[in-house]
Amino acid sequence: MAGGGVTRPCSLTVERPGLLTTVQDAGRPGLAHLGVPRSGALDPAAHRLANRLAGNPETAPVLETTLDGVTLRFSGPAAVAVTGAVAPLRLDGRHAGWGVPVLVRPGQVLDVGRATAGVRCYLAVSGGFALPTVLGSVATDLLSGLGPAPLVAGQTLPVGAASADPAVIDLAPYEIPSRDVTLPIHRGPRDSWLTADGWSAMTTTSFTVAAASNRIGLRLVGGPVGQAARGELPSEGLVWGAIQVLPDGGLVVFLADHPTTGGYPVAAVVDPAGFSACAQSVPGTTVRFKMVHTGRG
C-alpha cells in the first residue's frame, strides 16, 4: 500500500471455520437463463462497506460468516474490516474494532466471535481473495455447488496484492440489525392468486423467521396467507426477493442462492432496499411487509 501501509500479499490459514463461512463477491448476475443463480453476498451493503474500509474495489471477494464467526491466522501484513452482523473481534486475544479498518501483522490471529445482532459478518482483507473464478465470480453457491466449498480448518486462502490504502475513519455508519424488520415489497406476477383476506394478511400481520432459513431463502411462518387459486403453476422464473406462497399459506422469501425457477405463485417481491434486512434476520425475527408500489407501470 502507498503511504507506509501493507506492501505485499499474504495468505490466511483457517484455524476455526465457524458454522458456515463462504467466499462471496457480487455474484453471477445475468445468467438465470442458463439455470445459474446470482449468488454472491447476501448483505450487499455490508459487502461493499467492508471492501471500502479495507481499500478494495466494492465487488472484491470477502468472507461471509454465519452466526458464530471465524478464526484466521495471517502469514503477512494486511488490513481487514468486518461489517454486517455485530460481533466481537479479537486480534491475538485483544479487542479490535468492528466496522473500522484493523491492521494485522504477520503471525497474528484474528477471531470473529458469535454475532450479537444479525446473522452474517463480512470480512474483507486488503487485496481480496485470489481464487479461481467460475462464470466470472468466486462466490460460493450452496444450491448449485458453484464456487469454492465452505471453509474448513487448516485451509489456506491466498490474498491478492493491495491496490489502495485502507479507509481513514473512526466508525463507518451502518444500521445495526434488528429483530423486528419491515420489508418494502412490490406486487408480484401472481398477485391475483391471493384473496382479499390474503392480501390483508400479507400487508397487515406479522410473520416470524423460521429456523429452516438459509442462503436460499427465508422461511416465514404466520398468517396464513389465503389463496384465491390453488394448485401448482408451470415452472416460472424467480428473482432475488421473490415471495412465494406455499400451499399451507406460509411464505418463502428467496435470497441470493435461490433456484432460477419455481412452481408456486410469487405474489410479491421484496425491494432490493430490504435485502440486507433479510440477510441479517435471525430465526425468531418479526417480519412485516409494506407495499411500496401497487401499480403495474
Secondary structure, 3 states (H helix, E strand, C coil): CCCCCCCCCCEEEEEECCCCCEEECCCCCCCHHHCCCCCCCCCHHHHHHHHHHHCCCCCCCEEECCCCCEEEEECCCEEEEEEEEECCEEECCEEECCCCCEEECCCCEEEECCCCEEEEEEEEECCCECCCCECCECCCCCCCCCCCCCCCCCCEEEECCCCCCCCCCCCCCCCCCCCEEEEEEEECCCHHHECHHHHHHHHHCCEEECCCCCCCEEEEEECCCCECCCCCCCCEECCCCEEEECCCCCEEEECCCCCCEECCCEEEEECHHHHHHHHCCCCCCEEEEEEEECCCC
